[in-house]
């Protein structure tokens, strides 16, 4: 039997093409079609589609914007009339959060000094200190550490 690295490469797959598989229930090598693998993957993989509740705010300099959504992911779109020197964004209260909850924040204008208030979280790590026009950042909550982490 040829070693796998000695086989000719195949650039395009078809449903009837065969793959080598070790069958733990039979204790030996078997073959399986790409179609069978596809069916297995469709039946056993789940892809969650994150949904976000969108909130809008047009703050003035020195304002505090509180994200109201606490039971799910939130997308805050900040649309000030122009550059603002200071802005505080208060995240959802820890008491209503679930593990892996996310917040996405966009700003259409420059925010010179940005403060992100964790609203009871132990920490907010990686949050930006300012935003450029059309800038964004994304945070994910970890319930075990009661901490928001920047992920984008």
CORQUI-V841680 format. One record per pair of residues at least 24 apart in sequence whose C-alpha atoms are under 6 Angstrom apart, sorted by the first residue. I is the first residue (numbers start at 1). J is the second residue. If there is no record, write none. Layout:
BEGIN
i: {I;I}
j: {J;J}
END
This chain:
BEGIN
i: {61;61;62;62;63;64;64;65;66;67;67;70;70;73;73;73;74;75;75;75;76;77;77;78;78;79;82;83;83;84;85;85;85;86;86;87;88;88;88;89;90;90;91;91;93;94;94;99;99;100;100;100;101;101;102;102;103;103;104;105;105;106;106;107;107;108;108;109;121;121;122;122;123;124;125;126}
j: {85;86;86;87;87;88;89;89;90;91;92;96;97;101;102;103;103;103;104;105;105;105;106;106;107;108;109;109;110;111;111;112;113;113;114;114;114;115;116;116;116;117;118;119;119;120;121;142;143;140;141;142;140;141;139;140;138;139;138;136;137;135;136;134;135;133;134;133;146;147;146;147;147;148;149;150}
END
